[in-house]
Amino acid sequence: MEQTLFTPQEAAKLLNVSIRSLIHWRLCKKGPKYHKMGGQVRYSKHDLDAFLSQTLVETKSPKIVSEVDV
């Protein structure tokens, strides 16, 4: 099974965050999971997608009252 791995720069661009944010998240043990191979950090597409899913905040929008409802 072959998976695409992204550099921190590529991952930051995909997540629309700065590279410094990714570094900070790694140091704080937050953010997306990553692979470390030979001292190089890489992110899989699957882990980036999972991270985005975990950060999703759903809101309940209030019912909009129209003039017809009044």
WOLIN-V256989 format. One record per residue. N is the residue number from 0. SS is DSSP state (H for helix, E for strand, L for the rest). PHI is phi in degrees with one decimal (* if undefined). OMEGA is omega in radians with two decimals (NA if undefined). Layout:
n=N ss=SS phi=PHI omega=OMEGA
n=N ss=SS phi=PHI omega=OMEGA
//
This chain:
n=0 ss=L phi=* omega=-3.14
n=1 ss=L phi=-97.2 omega=3.10
n=2 ss=L phi=-126.9 omega=3.12
n=3 ss=L phi=-78.5 omega=3.09
n=4 ss=E phi=-113.7 omega=-3.09
n=5 ss=E phi=-110.3 omega=3.01
n=6 ss=L phi=-70.4 omega=3.07
n=7 ss=H phi=-57.2 omega=3.12
n=8 ss=H phi=-64.3 omega=3.13
n=9 ss=H phi=-66.6 omega=3.14
n=10 ss=H phi=-64.3 omega=3.12
n=11 ss=H phi=-60.2 omega=3.13
n=12 ss=H phi=-65.3 omega=3.12
n=13 ss=H phi=-63.3 omega=-3.12
n=14 ss=H phi=-86.8 omega=-3.12
n=15 ss=L phi=61.4 omega=3.07
n=16 ss=L phi=-130.7 omega=3.12
n=17 ss=L phi=-79.9 omega=3.07
n=18 ss=H phi=-61.8 omega=3.11
n=19 ss=H phi=-64.1 omega=3.07
n=20 ss=H phi=-63.8 omega=3.11
n=21 ss=H phi=-60.7 omega=3.12
n=22 ss=H phi=-61.6 omega=3.14
n=23 ss=H phi=-60.5 omega=3.13
n=24 ss=H phi=-60.7 omega=3.12
n=25 ss=H phi=-63.5 omega=-3.14
n=26 ss=H phi=-63.9 omega=-3.13
n=27 ss=L phi=-91.6 omega=-3.11
n=28 ss=L phi=59.3 omega=3.06
n=29 ss=L phi=-121.0 omega=3.08
n=30 ss=L phi=81.6 omega=-3.09
n=31 ss=L phi=-70.9 omega=3.04
n=32 ss=L phi=-62.8 omega=3.13
n=33 ss=L phi=-145.3 omega=3.09
n=34 ss=E phi=-107.6 omega=3.07
n=35 ss=E phi=-122.7 omega=-3.09
n=36 ss=E phi=-127.3 omega=3.13
n=37 ss=L phi=58.7 omega=3.14
n=38 ss=L phi=83.7 omega=3.14
n=39 ss=E phi=-103.1 omega=3.14
n=40 ss=E phi=-92.8 omega=3.09
n=41 ss=E phi=-138.2 omega=3.13
n=42 ss=E phi=-118.3 omega=3.08
n=43 ss=E phi=-89.1 omega=3.09
n=44 ss=H phi=-59.4 omega=3.14
n=45 ss=H phi=-59.5 omega=-3.12
n=46 ss=H phi=-69.4 omega=3.08
n=47 ss=H phi=-67.1 omega=3.10
n=48 ss=H phi=-64.6 omega=3.12
n=49 ss=H phi=-63.4 omega=3.12
n=50 ss=H phi=-61.9 omega=3.12
n=51 ss=H phi=-61.6 omega=3.12
n=52 ss=H phi=-64.5 omega=-3.13
n=53 ss=H phi=-70.9 omega=-3.09
n=54 ss=L phi=-93.1 omega=-3.13
n=55 ss=L phi=-68.5 omega=3.08
n=56 ss=L phi=-114.4 omega=3.13
n=57 ss=L phi=-96.5 omega=3.11
n=58 ss=L phi=-117.7 omega=3.04
n=59 ss=L phi=-102.5 omega=-3.13
n=60 ss=L phi=-80.1 omega=3.12
n=61 ss=L phi=-67.3 omega=3.11
n=62 ss=L phi=-66.8 omega=3.13
n=63 ss=L phi=-87.5 omega=-3.12
n=64 ss=L phi=-92.0 omega=3.11
n=65 ss=L phi=-97.4 omega=3.14
n=66 ss=L phi=-64.0 omega=3.14
n=67 ss=L phi=-69.0 omega=-3.12
n=68 ss=L phi=-73.1 omega=-3.02
n=69 ss=L phi=-79.0 omega=NA
//
